[in-house]
């Protein structure tokens, strides 16, 4: 029997909103709406919030993607700054080094016009609001290093705690095989992002808001738009306590790679793709000093695909290799069909998402990732498996697989989908949904204006409390605790 499940309401005239999916997109929308006074029910099928595909890098300028437009890069910069304003404890403060190897057809100079454009835009953002200076001074947004400069830096002692842009380059200069690269290298202020500390902040923030009800381990089984004077939706869901139903004024589909299944329930067609990807964890015992993130550009899907080395404390590194034997998978990019808005991955990849990985495959793919990076960083060859991969399926709305700055679409009355590709797009997606809810007259006058891209509930949290909870989440998710630090 389906029970009607009451929503705790602070204000009976406030809109009732259901958010299906507790990833970063759904959580950001739920927090923002609850702060504005809406009564929010947030449904997540898993045991905890913000447990989606791996996010380790703040794309503050899109410098990992040579193929995307300058417009997307500027949007990613703005969204990254907003993310740092809202989740101040989530940042891993270290720069990223971008390099182009000799085996790549591209030239490092091709990166420069975009870098200048992004730097100028960053300076303008700081001028309009000094609080936007989250990536250091605009004049230090990027710096170029030629071969002679790197050879000179290689003679210096490696500092335990880098204090300048030059000092961050010392381990790179010492350990990279410089003969395998074109010059210059670029150091850019694209920082690291801790998914686990964001998850901790979201959980702590929802606990402060009595009108934000979180239902974890709750699977939505049916939705339908009700007939009547005003548009409302009925949401049926299954939890450990049984079957329940609620009625709401507005429905947000934030199901990530499963968004198509909710569209199918709502009898809505939608063109989208889903891509399965994975990153790998390795311990590097001979590592010295603190490393920046290292990007070696390459042609996606070829044996020379981009290599990415992301540092964490205690000698832990996360690895991407944009080849079919590392991060990408044969048949890993699938499209929706005319009969369903939900792209279907192969049984093998679906099994990984639902049941996990086999040990030999973890070892094989991690070894491939280590070998791929060792081509450019020979001393990395002694790195070993440090844990299970970070993996997930990423949704891409439409039919352009290079899209990186997507956000929201609307369909039927009182129905929104968040369709973010990058983590930092979640807040701007939430703002667009709130604008739509305002336009429908569902938010009262006193709720009609809020500070753009700000969340009060995440601001006063103590770092020690966030870190402690992030470490608990790492343990629950079977990851090394260093991933939270």
Secondary structure, 3 states (H helix, E strand, C coil): CCEECCCCCCCCCCCEEEEECCCHHHHHHHHHHHHCCCEEEEECCCCCCCCCCCCCECCCCCCCCCCCCHHHHHHHHHHHHHHHHHCHHHEECCCEEEEEECCCCCCHHHHHHHHHHHHHHHHHHHHHCHHHCCCCCHHHCEEEECHHHHHHHCCCCCCCCCCCHHHHHHHHHHHCCHHHECCCEEEECCCEECHHHHHHHHHHHHHCCCCEEEECCCEEEEEEEECCCCCEEEEEEEECCEEEEEEECEEEECCHHHHHHHHHHCCCCCCEEEEEEEEEEEECCCCCCCCCEEEEECCCCCCCCCEEEEECCCCEEEEEECCCCCCCCCCCEEECCCCCCCCCCCHHHHHHHHHCCCHHHHHHHHHHHHHHHHCCCHHHHHCEECCCCEEEEEEEECCCCCCCCCCEEECCCCEEEECCCCHHHHHHHHHHHHHHHHHCCCCCHHHCCCCCCCCHHHCCCCHHHHHHHHHHHHHHCCCCHHHHC
